[in-house]
Amino acid sequence: MSDTYTPPKVWTPDTQSGGHFASINRPIAGATHDKELPKGKHPLQLYSLGTPNGAKVTILLEELVALGLQDAEYDAWLINIIEGAQFSSGFVGVNPNSKIPALVDYTGAKPTRVFESGAIMLYLAEKFGHFVPALGSPKRPECLSWLFWNIGSAPFLGGGFGHFYAYAPDKLEYPINRYAMEVKRQLDVLDQQLADHQYLCGDDYTVADMANFAWYGALVLGQLYSAADFLDVASYTHVLRWAKQIQQRPAVIRGKRVNLVWGPEQDQLAERHNASDFDQASVSQ
């Protein structure tokens, strides 16, 4: 590279970082404006956006609803992060980290807030007793390991590779190569696990599959960063088999639409308040 950056002794945010999400980046936490969050009729209130982290939770919720669990019905409200909705006083009150998704459960005497996608998934799976092995089961550690593997690994795919490959204002060789290397290593980790297992934890479809499908399934299916050819995803045959199998599930198809406001219009559902919203959206389109 021709230009070398010399870091200052003390960094200050005196320049715009540039890129697609530059307007939402800032070095401080807390609310920028007062605004209450909306509240629907169901005990479960989700505040989110149809990114991979948001899709993790809506896929799980739709899978729970598909089992006939009426208490799993939910309202999903759109949080437009480009417009800074995640910095409202209401949202910061649910998630002080100002990241989607965030959940409020009004089932009990006092509302319960849950933030961070993995925490929300584990909370819901345990609340309803589905898609996670029970406490004491020998399968539980394996399931939780792959769920938290996703939490630790996906930032290298999204904030690392995705940012520098797809969103950074300048294409820089070093960071793209560094994160492409890591993402391919992660795909190989998944591919080797799935070579001997139908799902990540064995024969059972769990929250670990949902969480990883939202990121790595989308990647190998060519739905993330337009990077499928660049990363040679076709070589990860077991990940592709797994992703194709999961993407056919009706609840997954519905979950991926919730809070989605880009892409083909027929795939979008900005807000979800009833199961019938999917049918109504299809008719209106």
C-alpha positions as a printed NumPy array, in Angstrom:
array([[  0.   ,   0.   ,   0.   ],
       [  1.263,   3.458,  -0.888],
       [ -0.14 ,   5.318,   2.122],
       [  0.765,   4.427,   5.683],
       [ -1.414,   5.56 ,   8.546],
       [  0.366,   6.651,  11.704],
       [ -2.021,   6.443,  14.678],
       [ -2.046,   9.531,  16.891],
       [ -1.073,   9.232,  20.542],
       [ -4.698,   9.824,  21.555],
       [ -7.435,   9.003,  19.055],
       [-10.301,  11.471,  18.646],
       [-13.348,  11.193,  16.363],
       [-12.537,  14.302,  14.361],
       [-13.023,  12.742,  10.927],
       [-15.868,  10.837,   9.303],
       [-15.139,   7.144,   8.917],
       [-17.064,   7.026,   5.656],
       [-18.853,   4.013,   4.265],
       [-22.455,   2.872,   4.261],
       [-22.993,   3.023,   8.023],
       [-20.883,   6.073,   8.833],
       [-23.872,   8.103,  10.005],
       [-24.635,   5.72 ,  12.888],
       [-21.108,   5.347,  14.246],
       [-20.135,   7.336,  17.322],
       [-17.775,   6.774,  20.259],
       [-20.364,   7.283,  23.023],
       [-23.419,   5.409,  24.275],
       [-26.839,   6.611,  25.349],
       [-29.904,   8.167,  23.771],
       [-29.811,  11.031,  21.267],
       [-33.523,  11.802,  21.445],
       [-36.635,  11.046,  23.468],
       [-39.092,   8.628,  21.923],
       [-41.069,   5.804,  23.46 ],
       [-41.162,   2.409,  21.808],
       [-44.49 ,   1.237,  20.397],
       [-46.249,  -1.667,  22.079],
       [-48.626,  -4.165,  20.501],
       [-51.113,  -6.649,  21.899],
       [-48.815,  -9.629,  22.447],
       [-46.644, -10.212,  25.539],
       [-43.567, -10.552,  23.311],
       [-42.471,  -7.267,  21.75 ],
       [-39.52 ,  -7.405,  19.359],
       [-37.68 ,  -4.313,  18.121],
       [-35.473,  -5.217,  15.211],
       [-34.399,  -5.018,  11.575],
       [-34.09 ,  -7.774,   8.976],
       [-30.313,  -8.139,   9.181],
       [-28.788, -11.555,   9.926],
       [-28.814, -10.796,  13.659],
       [-32.443,  -9.792,  13.453],
       [-33.361, -12.818,  11.326],
       [-31.917, -15.181,  13.944],
       [-34.66 , -14.215,  16.377],
       [-37.58 , -13.943,  13.956],
       [-36.751, -17.368,  12.509],
       [-36.882, -18.827,  16.018],
       [-40.137, -17.035,  16.825],
       [-41.759, -18.251,  13.618],
       [-40.592, -21.8  ,  14.352],
       [-42.197, -21.574,  17.802],
       [-45.432, -20.184,  16.366],
       [-45.414, -22.997,  13.784],
       [-45.499, -25.495,  16.651],
       [-48.837, -24.041,  17.667],
       [-47.55 , -22.165,  20.706],
       [-49.97 , -19.27 ,  20.996],
       [-47.893, -17.583,  23.698],
       [-45.06 , -17.287,  21.164],
       [-47.096, -14.881,  19.025],
       [-45.303, -11.571,  18.878],
       [-45.209,  -8.03 ,  17.572],
       [-42.119,  -7.118,  15.541],
       [-41.473,  -3.391,  15.236],
       [-39.069,  -1.916,  12.701],
       [-35.974,  -0.178,  14.063],
       [-34.364,   1.701,  11.191],
       [-30.711,   1.926,  12.197],
       [-29.798,   4.214,   9.287],
       [-32.232,   6.784,  10.665],
       [-30.856,   6.341,  14.198],
       [-33.967,   4.738,  15.731],
       [-31.713,   2.584,  17.912],
       [-30.64 ,   5.736,  19.765],
       [-34.113,   6.665,  20.988],
       [-34.627,   6.786,  24.746],
       [-37.116,   3.923,  24.496],
       [-34.768,   1.627,  22.627],
       [-31.763,   2.48 ,  24.795],
       [-33.933,   1.629,  27.791],
       [-34.316,  -1.903,  26.416],
       [-30.805,  -2.241,  25.011],
       [-28.178,   0.14 ,  26.403],
       [-25.853,  -1.108,  23.652],
       [-28.142,   0.384,  20.953],
       [-27.986,  -2.644,  18.676],
       [-30.815,  -4.669,  17.207],
       [-32.515,  -6.933,  18.074],
       [-34.063,  -6.219,  21.47 ],
       [-36.997,  -7.935,  23.16 ],
       [-39.398,  -7.063,  25.945],
       [-41.459,  -9.856,  27.511],
       [-44.569,  -8.548,  29.293],
       [-45.697, -11.993,  30.45 ],
       [-44.861, -11.522,  34.136],
       [-45.75 ,  -8.891,  36.701],
       [-42.819,  -6.795,  35.521],
       [-41.496,  -6.505,  31.956],
       [-38.355,  -8.47 ,  31.182],
       [-35.876,  -6.945,  28.758],
       [-33.496,  -9.143,  26.78 ],
       [-30.869,  -7.82 ,  24.399],
       [-28.196,  -9.372,  22.171],
       [-29.389, -11.961,  19.65 ],
       [-27.87 , -15.03 ,  21.311],
       [-29.33 , -14.117,  24.688],
       [-32.77 , -13.574,  23.152],
       [-32.633, -16.929,  21.366],
       [-31.607, -18.821,  24.473],
       [-34.227, -17.002,  26.55 ],
       [-37.031, -17.886,  24.118],
       [-35.906, -21.473,  23.561],
       [-35.791, -22.113,  27.297],
       [-39.036, -20.228,  27.948],
       [-40.959, -22.434,  25.528],
       [-38.912, -25.619,  25.921],
       [-38.069, -26.128,  22.255],
       [-34.999, -26.023,  20.004],
       [-32.474, -26.28 ,  22.837],
       [-31.62 , -29.449,  24.806],
       [-32.885, -29.42 ,  28.365],
       [-30.63 , -28.693,  31.319],
       [-28.776, -31.896,  32.168],
       [-28.975, -33.302,  28.65 ],
       [-25.569, -34.374,  27.284],
       [-26.526, -32.631,  24.015],
       [-26.921, -29.241,  25.676],
       [-23.214, -28.279,  25.876],
       [-22.77 , -29.053,  22.168],
       [-25.77 , -26.907,  21.232],
       [-24.675, -23.97 ,  23.376],
       [-21.121, -24.253,  22.073],
       [-22.267, -23.795,  18.471],
       [-24.675, -21.023,  19.447],
       [-21.917, -19.068,  21.166],
       [-19.465, -19.975,  18.406],
       [-21.772, -17.942,  16.191],
       [-21.78 , -14.996,  18.578],
       [-17.984, -14.94 ,  18.641],
       [-17.385, -15.693,  14.967],
       [-20.022, -13.709,  13.068],
       [-18.472, -10.294,  13.842],
       [-15.438, -11.341,  11.785],
       [-17.806, -12.091,   8.901],
       [-19.992,  -8.99 ,   9.292],
       [-17.996,  -6.183,  10.857],
       [-14.762,  -7.567,   9.442],
       [-15.125,  -9.094,   5.986],
       [-18.514,  -7.595,   5.149],
       [-17.468,  -4.085,   6.071],
       [-14.199,  -3.997,   4.167],
       [-15.407,  -6.035,   1.166],
       [-18.844,  -4.47 ,   0.687],
       [-19.219,  -1.219,   2.635],
       [-15.876,   0.513,   3.222],
       [-15.373,   3.645,   1.084],
       [-12.071,   2.265,  -0.201],
       [-11.199,  -1.332,  -1.092],
       [ -8.073,  -2.114,   0.923],
       [ -6.129,  -5.277,   0.194],
       [ -4.843,  -6.031,   3.681],
       [ -8.136,  -6.046,   5.641],
       [-10.03 ,  -7.819,   2.845],
       [ -7.404, -10.556,   2.665],
       [ -7.212, -10.86 ,   6.443],
       [-10.948, -11.259,   6.945],
       [-11.486, -13.389,   3.83 ],
       [ -8.933, -15.795,   5.29 ],
       [-10.818, -15.914,   8.596],
       [-14.251, -16.36 ,   7.003],
       [-12.984, -19.235,   4.881],
       [-11.517, -20.831,   8.002],
       [-14.892, -20.491,   9.713],
       [-16.681, -22.036,   6.742],
       [-14.252, -24.944,   6.924],
       [-15.006, -25.371,  10.638],
       [-18.708, -25.615,   9.815],
       [-18.103, -27.842,   6.789],
       [-16.11 , -30.38 ,   8.785],
       [-18.764, -30.485,  11.52 ],
       [-21.591, -30.898,   9.021],
       [-19.761, -33.63 ,   7.122],
       [-20.752, -36.06 ,   9.891],
       [-23.919, -34.41 ,  11.207],
       [-27.256, -33.5  ,   9.648],
       [-27.39 , -30.384,  11.805],
       [-24.68 , -28.668,  13.818],
       [-25.507, -30.553,  17.02 ],
       [-26.457, -33.878,  15.475],
       [-29.866, -35.031,  14.277],
       [-31.836, -32.24 ,  15.97 ],
       [-32.508, -28.815,  14.483],
       [-31.726, -26.224,  17.174],
       [-31.117, -22.548,  17.861],
       [-27.503, -23.179,  16.879],
       [-28.603, -23.945,  13.315],
       [-30.909, -20.932,  13.163],
       [-28.242, -18.529,  14.405],
       [-25.567, -19.799,  12.058],
       [-27.92 , -20.126,   9.096],
       [-28.802, -16.429,   9.347],
       [-25.158, -15.576,   8.693],
       [-23.308, -18.467,   7.067],
       [-26.323, -19.97 ,   5.343],
       [-27.078, -16.62 ,   3.734],
       [-23.433, -16.318,   2.711],
       [-23.147, -19.675,   0.945],
       [-26.579, -19.238,  -0.674],
       [-25.334, -16.033,  -2.309],
       [-27.537, -13.724,  -0.231],
       [-24.841, -11.844,   1.682],
       [-22.328,  -9.271,   0.386],
       [-22.423, -10.744,  -3.161],
       [-19.302, -12.608,  -2.088],
       [-20.186, -16.223,  -2.909],
       [-17.818, -16.463,  -5.883],
       [-15.069, -14.47 ,  -4.194],
       [-15.054, -16.882,  -1.243],
       [-15.593, -19.997,  -3.406],
       [-18.51 , -21.068,  -1.223],
       [-19.358, -23.918,  -3.616],
       [-16.382, -25.813,  -2.201],
       [-18.095, -26.061,   1.21 ],
       [-20.468, -28.785,   0.078],
       [-21.703, -29.806,   3.53 ],
       [-22.502, -26.219,   4.527],
       [-24.402, -25.791,   1.256],
       [-26.398, -28.989,   1.845],
       [-27.293, -27.809,   5.356],
       [-28.205, -24.285,   4.225],
       [-30.405, -25.499,   1.365],
       [-32.208, -27.846,   3.73 ],
       [-32.92 , -25.123,   6.288],
       [-33.962, -22.445,   3.789],
       [-36.879, -24.622,   2.676],
       [-38.535, -24.583,   6.106],
       [-41.729, -22.46 ,   5.973],
       [-40.94 , -20.814,   9.32 ],
       [-37.491, -19.843,   8.062],
       [-38.992, -18.313,   4.927],
       [-41.367, -16.267,   7.071],
       [-38.759, -15.332,   9.658],
       [-36.413, -13.949,   7.016],
       [-39.15 , -11.58 ,   5.804],
       [-39.881,  -9.968,   9.167],
       [-38.548,  -6.399,   9.517],
       [-36.981,  -6.667,   6.06 ],
       [-37.206,  -3.406,   4.108],
       [-34.872,  -4.008,   1.149],
       [-34.582,  -6.487,  -1.673],
       [-37.502,  -7.883,  -3.692],
       [-40.779,  -6.359,  -2.527],
       [-42.442,  -9.756,  -2.178],
       [-39.859, -10.715,   0.442],
       [-40.413,  -7.673,   2.64 ],
       [-42.565,  -7.364,   5.759],
       [-41.627,  -4.178,   7.598],
       [-43.628,  -5.057,  10.711],
       [-45.29 ,  -8.225,  11.939],
       [-48.175,  -8.227,  14.43 ],
       [-50.136, -11.337,  13.454],
       [-49.459, -14.5  ,  11.497],
       [-51.972, -13.259,   8.918],
       [-49.685, -10.322,   8.103],
       [-47.713, -12.547,   5.747],
       [-50.8  , -13.377,   3.677],
       [-51.992,  -9.778,   3.655],
       [-48.595,  -8.552,   2.499],
       [-48.596, -11.068,  -0.35 ],
       [-52.08 ,  -9.954,  -1.464],
       [-51.151,  -6.241,  -1.36 ],
       [-48.066,  -6.863,  -3.437]])
